[in-house]
Amino acid sequence: MAGLSSSERFPELYNQAHVDRRTCTRVVPMRVLVLGMMRTGIMSMHQALNQLGQGPVYHMLSILRNPPDSTMWQEAIDAKYFHKGKPFTRSDWDQLLGQCASVTDLPPAFFAEELITAYPDAKVILTNRDVDAWYHSVMTTVIAAPRHPFISALSYFDNDSLGMWRPMIRKMFEGAFGGLAGFEANGKEIYREHYDKVRAMVPKERLLDFQVGEGWERLCEFLEVPVPEGPFPRVNEAKAFGDRIALIGQRALKNVMLTKVLPVLGTVTAVAAAGYYWMDEGYAFLSSFLD
């Protein structure tokens, strides 16, 4: 990815939409449900499915591209984990995911049972990873980011993106793991339970247990598509996650300075003075993801 600009690497942060999915419906068949946990080669699988013609593919990036999706996911989380509102039906999933032929990553993986039931003809892929390596990866990326006071503070003021995304993440982890602290205690056990549950639900002919290091052959055979030329996509997910979070924080900070602080303080000099501490501490935090 060397030489690419930020907008080329992370177009979801520059070409955002604000679509109310409640006004949408299904426009393509649901073909593939990738229900492995986050940090199991999901970004590589996302790229592979698009390359194999199984897209559009839903991913956490889809929420960054269309931040109002966070609100509908929170409704689904409330219904499933906190018994608030009605559980999602096929109609609800078609509204939220109807523009996509495949799903990956969170939040979809936390709704494995619901999505398998809603789309009984879709093929299911479980991306796998050593549980200890997975746990360490999640702790140093997905858990670390929403916990940091810089991200927490910005999320209260940046209503456009971060302020919608972070509450969804925290609610999702509260429901699935008992909170971010609950993940530390129960993450590995819940990981194993999740995989066992999916394997028990899905007939063997519709299920592929897969590690992205295997390459194309088994995946293409399962999806009944030709093996493409070139290597299987391999994304350094920790690096990509860190770069993306850094950019989200920088853009959110800029947005807060311009839309919240500047109108109150009135001068660029005052804004710089007021924001200096947070910018200094925040950029140090964001840069730590890039190491």
C-alpha positions as CSV (number, residue, x, y, z in Angstrom):
1,M,0.0,0.0,0.0
2,A,3.0,2.2,-0.1
3,G,2.6,5.4,-2.0
4,L,-1.2,5.5,-1.7
5,S,-2.8,8.6,-0.2
6,S,-5.0,8.3,2.9
7,S,-8.1,8.8,0.8
8,E,-7.0,5.9,-1.5
9,R,-6.3,3.6,1.4
10,F,-9.4,4.5,3.5
11,P,-12.1,5.7,1.0
12,E,-14.8,4.8,3.6
13,L,-13.7,7.8,5.6
14,Y,-13.7,10.3,2.8
15,N,-16.8,9.2,0.7
16,Q,-19.3,8.9,3.5
17,A,-23.0,8.6,3.0
18,H,-25.9,9.1,5.3
19,V,-28.5,6.5,4.2
20,D,-31.4,5.5,6.4
21,R,-31.4,1.8,5.9
22,R,-35.0,1.6,7.2
23,T,-36.0,2.9,3.8
24,C,-34.0,0.2,1.9
25,T,-34.7,-3.4,0.9
26,R,-32.8,-6.3,-0.5
27,V,-31.4,-5.7,-4.0
28,V,-29.0,-8.7,-4.3
29,P,-29.2,-12.2,-3.0
30,M,-27.3,-13.0,0.2
31,R,-24.7,-15.6,-0.8
32,V,-22.0,-15.8,1.9
33,L,-22.0,-15.3,5.7
34,V,-18.5,-15.0,7.1
35,L,-19.1,-15.5,10.7
36,G,-15.6,-15.9,12.1
37,M,-14.7,-13.4,14.9
38,M,-12.9,-10.2,14.2
39,R,-9.1,-10.3,13.9
40,T,-9.1,-13.7,12.2
41,G,-8.1,-12.5,8.7
42,I,-11.4,-10.8,8.1
43,M,-10.0,-7.9,6.1
44,S,-8.1,-10.4,3.8
45,M,-11.4,-12.4,3.4
46,H,-13.3,-9.2,2.6
47,Q,-10.9,-8.4,-0.2
48,A,-10.9,-12.0,-1.4
49,L,-14.7,-12.2,-1.6
50,N,-14.9,-9.0,-3.6
51,Q,-12.2,-10.3,-5.9
52,L,-14.2,-13.5,-6.4
53,G,-17.4,-11.6,-7.4
54,Q,-19.2,-12.3,-4.1
55,G,-19.6,-8.6,-3.3
56,P,-20.7,-6.1,-2.3
57,V,-19.3,-7.3,1.1
58,Y,-20.5,-5.9,4.4
59,H,-17.8,-5.1,7.0
60,M,-17.2,-2.8,9.9
61,L,-15.9,-0.4,7.1
62,S,-19.5,-0.3,5.8
63,I,-20.5,1.4,9.1
64,L,-17.7,3.9,8.7
65,R,-18.9,4.6,5.2
66,N,-22.5,5.0,6.3
67,P,-22.4,6.0,10.0
68,P,-26.2,5.9,10.5
69,D,-25.9,2.1,10.2
70,S,-24.6,2.3,13.8
71,T,-28.1,3.3,15.0
72,M,-29.8,0.3,13.4
73,W,-27.1,-2.1,14.7
74,Q,-27.7,-0.7,18.2
75,E,-31.4,-1.5,17.8
76,A,-30.4,-5.1,16.9
77,I,-28.0,-5.3,19.8
78,D,-30.6,-3.9,22.2
79,A,-33.2,-6.5,21.1
80,K,-30.8,-9.5,21.3
81,Y,-28.8,-8.8,24.4
82,F,-30.9,-6.4,26.5
83,H,-34.5,-7.4,25.5
84,K,-35.4,-3.9,24.4
85,G,-37.5,-3.8,21.2
86,K,-38.3,-6.5,18.8
87,P,-35.7,-9.0,17.6
88,F,-34.8,-8.5,14.0
89,T,-36.6,-10.4,11.3
90,R,-35.6,-11.2,7.7
91,S,-37.3,-8.0,6.7
92,D,-35.0,-6.0,9.1
93,W,-31.9,-7.7,7.9
94,D,-32.8,-7.1,4.3
95,Q,-33.2,-3.4,5.1
96,L,-29.8,-3.2,6.9
97,L,-27.8,-5.6,4.7
98,G,-29.9,-5.7,1.5
99,Q,-27.2,-4.0,-0.6
100,C,-24.7,-6.7,0.2
101,A,-24.2,-10.3,-1.1
102,S,-21.8,-11.2,1.7
103,V,-21.2,-10.2,5.3
104,T,-18.0,-10.3,7.4
105,D,-16.6,-8.9,10.6
106,L,-18.5,-7.4,13.5
107,P,-21.3,-6.7,14.1
108,P,-22.6,-9.5,11.8
109,A,-20.6,-12.3,13.5
110,F,-22.4,-11.5,16.8
111,F,-25.7,-12.3,15.0
112,A,-24.6,-15.6,13.6
113,E,-27.7,-17.5,14.7
114,E,-30.1,-14.8,13.4
115,L,-28.3,-14.5,10.0
116,I,-28.1,-18.2,9.5
117,T,-31.9,-18.5,10.1
118,A,-32.7,-15.5,7.9
119,Y,-30.6,-16.7,5.0
120,P,-30.8,-20.5,5.0
121,D,-29.4,-20.8,1.5
122,A,-26.3,-18.7,2.1
123,K,-22.9,-20.5,2.5
124,V,-21.1,-20.0,5.8
125,I,-17.4,-19.5,6.3
126,L,-15.7,-19.6,9.7
127,T,-12.3,-17.8,9.6
128,N,-10.1,-19.4,12.3
129,R,-7.1,-18.3,14.3
130,D,-5.2,-19.6,17.3
131,V,-7.2,-18.4,20.2
132,D,-4.3,-17.0,22.2
133,A,-3.0,-15.0,19.2
134,W,-6.5,-13.8,18.5
135,Y,-7.0,-12.7,22.1
136,H,-3.8,-10.7,22.2
137,S,-4.6,-9.1,18.9
138,V,-8.1,-8.0,20.0
139,M,-6.8,-6.6,23.3
140,T,-4.2,-4.4,21.7
141,T,-6.4,-3.0,19.0
142,V,-10.2,-3.4,19.2
143,I,-10.3,-3.1,23.0
144,A,-7.6,-0.5,23.4
145,A,-9.1,2.1,21.0
146,P,-12.5,2.8,22.6
147,R,-11.0,2.7,26.1
148,H,-8.6,5.5,25.5
149,P,-9.7,8.9,27.1
150,F,-8.8,10.8,23.9
151,I,-11.2,8.6,21.8
152,S,-13.8,8.7,24.6
153,A,-13.7,12.5,24.8
154,L,-13.9,13.0,21.1
155,S,-16.8,10.7,20.7
156,Y,-19.0,12.9,22.9
157,F,-18.5,15.9,20.6
158,D,-18.0,14.4,17.1
159,N,-21.6,13.5,16.1
160,D,-20.8,12.7,12.5
161,S,-18.9,9.5,12.8
162,L,-16.9,8.6,15.9
163,G,-19.8,9.7,18.1
164,M,-22.0,7.1,16.4
165,W,-19.5,4.3,16.1
166,R,-18.0,4.2,19.6
167,P,-21.3,3.8,21.5
168,M,-22.2,0.9,19.2
169,I,-18.9,-0.8,19.8
170,R,-19.2,-0.5,23.6
171,K,-22.8,-1.7,23.6
172,M,-21.9,-4.6,21.3
173,F,-19.1,-5.7,23.6
174,E,-21.3,-5.3,26.7
175,G,-23.9,-7.6,25.2
176,A,-21.5,-10.2,23.8
177,F,-18.8,-10.3,26.4
178,G,-20.1,-8.4,29.4
179,G,-18.2,-5.2,28.5
180,L,-14.6,-4.5,27.6
181,A,-13.5,-5.7,31.0
182,G,-15.6,-8.8,30.5
183,F,-13.7,-9.6,27.3
184,E,-10.5,-9.8,29.3
185,A,-12.0,-12.5,31.6
186,N,-14.3,-14.3,29.2
187,G,-13.1,-13.6,25.6
188,K,-11.4,-16.9,24.9
189,E,-14.3,-19.0,26.3
190,I,-16.9,-17.0,24.3
191,Y,-14.7,-17.3,21.1
192,R,-14.8,-21.1,21.5
193,E,-18.5,-21.2,22.2
194,H,-19.2,-19.0,19.2
195,Y,-17.4,-21.4,16.8
196,D,-19.0,-24.5,18.3
197,K,-22.5,-22.9,18.0
198,V,-22.0,-22.1,14.3
199,R,-20.6,-25.5,13.5
200,A,-23.6,-27.1,15.2
201,M,-26.1,-25.0,13.3
202,V,-24.8,-25.3,9.8
203,P,-24.9,-28.5,7.6
204,K,-21.4,-29.6,6.7
205,E,-22.0,-29.0,3.0
206,R,-22.7,-25.3,3.6
207,L,-19.9,-24.7,6.0
208,L,-16.2,-24.0,5.4
209,D,-13.7,-23.8,8.3
210,F,-10.9,-21.7,6.8
211,Q,-7.6,-19.9,7.6
212,V,-6.6,-17.2,5.2
213,G,-3.1,-18.6,5.0
214,E,-4.5,-21.6,3.0
215,G,-4.8,-19.6,-0.2
216,W,-7.5,-19.8,-2.9
217,E,-8.2,-23.4,-3.7
218,R,-10.5,-24.6,-0.9
219,L,-12.3,-21.3,-0.8
220,C,-12.9,-21.3,-4.5
221,E,-14.0,-24.9,-4.5
222,F,-16.5,-24.1,-1.7
223,L,-17.9,-21.1,-3.5
224,E,-17.9,-22.9,-6.8
225,V,-15.9,-20.2,-8.6
226,P,-12.7,-20.3,-10.6
227,V,-9.3,-19.9,-8.9
228,P,-8.0,-16.4,-9.8
229,E,-4.5,-15.5,-10.8
230,G,-2.2,-14.0,-8.2
231,P,-1.8,-14.6,-4.5
232,F,-4.5,-14.6,-1.9
233,P,-5.0,-11.1,-0.4
234,R,-3.0,-10.7,2.8
235,V,-3.7,-7.6,4.8
236,N,-1.7,-6.6,7.9
237,E,-4.8,-6.1,9.9
238,A,-3.1,-4.6,13.0
239,K,-1.3,-2.0,10.8
240,A,-4.5,-1.2,8.9
241,F,-6.5,-0.9,12.0
242,G,-4.0,1.4,13.7
243,D,-3.7,3.6,10.6
244,R,-7.5,3.8,10.3
245,I,-8.1,4.7,14.0
246,A,-5.4,7.3,13.8
247,L,-7.1,8.9,10.8
248,I,-10.5,8.7,12.4
249,G,-9.1,10.4,15.5
250,Q,-7.4,13.1,13.5
251,R,-10.5,13.8,11.4
252,A,-12.7,13.8,14.4
253,L,-10.4,16.2,16.3
254,K,-10.4,18.6,13.3
255,N,-14.2,18.4,13.1
256,V,-14.6,19.2,16.8
257,M,-12.2,22.1,16.6
258,L,-13.9,23.6,13.6
259,T,-17.6,23.0,14.5
260,K,-17.6,23.1,18.3
261,V,-14.6,25.0,19.6
262,L,-14.0,27.7,17.0
263,P,-17.5,29.1,17.2
264,V,-17.2,29.5,20.9
265,L,-13.6,30.8,21.2
266,G,-13.6,32.7,18.0
267,T,-10.0,32.7,17.0
268,V,-7.6,30.2,15.6
269,T,-5.1,31.0,18.2
270,A,-7.5,30.3,21.0
271,V,-8.5,27.1,19.4
272,A,-4.9,26.0,19.1
273,A,-4.3,26.8,22.8
274,A,-7.4,25.0,23.9
275,G,-6.8,21.9,21.8
276,Y,-3.0,21.7,22.3
277,Y,-3.1,19.2,25.2
278,W,-5.6,16.9,23.5
279,M,-3.9,17.1,20.2
280,D,-0.5,16.3,21.7
281,E,-1.8,13.4,23.9
282,G,-4.2,12.2,21.2
283,Y,-1.7,12.1,18.4
284,A,0.8,10.3,20.7
285,F,-1.9,7.7,21.4
286,L,-2.9,7.4,17.7
287,S,0.7,7.1,16.6
288,S,1.1,4.2,19.1
289,F,-1.1,2.1,16.9
290,L,1.3,2.5,14.0
291,D,4.3,1.0,15.7
